[in-house]
Amino acid sequence: EVITFSEADYEGVRLPHDDPVVVTLLVELFTMERILVDSGSLVDILDKHAFDQLRIPEDQLKPVKTPLVGFAGEMIHPLESINLSVVAGTAPCQTQVEMT
């Protein structure tokens, strides 16, 4: 799905800008707010606290063997991975995808 912005979305924005894009999405029937869109990211990260609030059974988690390496070289070992249903937009301009 293509995401577009209208002139109304630029109201109050000084151009050119490099502001981050922050969205609200429906994840597994829960509204998650303040999601940072990072076009350079190769992973989608959900912290443990947010996962716990979704109340998803832990048996849906899959082991992950590959660590994540940050810009400064620090290594983080993800607990596990999971596939989640994500809905963006509102009808009739809406899309639903499965994300890991």
ChimeraX attribute file (.defattr): number of C-alpha atoms within 10 A of each C-alpha:
attribute: neighborCount
match mode: 1-to-1
recipient: residues
	/A:1	9
	/A:2	4
	/A:3	7
	/A:4	6
	/A:5	7
	/A:6	7
	/A:7	6
	/A:8	7
	/A:9	9
	/A:10	10
	/A:11	8
	/A:12	7
	/A:13	9
	/A:14	9
	/A:15	7
	/A:16	6
	/A:17	7
	/A:18	7
	/A:19	8
	/A:20	10
	/A:21	11
	/A:22	12
	/A:23	13
	/A:24	14
	/A:25	17
	/A:26	15
	/A:27	18
	/A:28	16
	/A:29	11
	/A:30	13
	/A:31	12
	/A:32	15
	/A:33	11
	/A:34	10
	/A:35	12
	/A:36	11
	/A:37	12
	/A:38	12
	/A:39	8
	/A:40	6
	/A:41	8
	/A:42	8
	/A:43	9
	/A:44	11
	/A:45	10
	/A:46	13
	/A:47	10
	/A:48	12
	/A:49	8
	/A:50	10
	/A:51	13
	/A:52	11
	/A:53	9
	/A:54	15
	/A:55	10
	/A:56	13
	/A:57	9
	/A:58	11
	/A:59	7
	/A:60	11
	/A:61	13
	/A:62	12
	/A:63	10
	/A:64	12
	/A:65	10
	/A:66	10
	/A:67	12
	/A:68	13
	/A:69	11
	/A:70	9
	/A:71	6
	/A:72	6
	/A:73	8
	/A:74	9
	/A:75	11
	/A:76	11
	/A:77	11
	/A:78	16
	/A:79	13
	/A:80	14
	/A:81	15
	/A:82	17
	/A:83	13
	/A:84	14
	/A:85	13
	/A:86	18
	/A:87	19
	/A:88	17
	/A:89	14
	/A:90	8
	/A:91	7
	/A:92	6
	/A:93	9
	/A:94	10
	/A:95	13
	/A:96	13
	/A:97	13
	/A:98	12
	/A:99	11
	/A:100	12
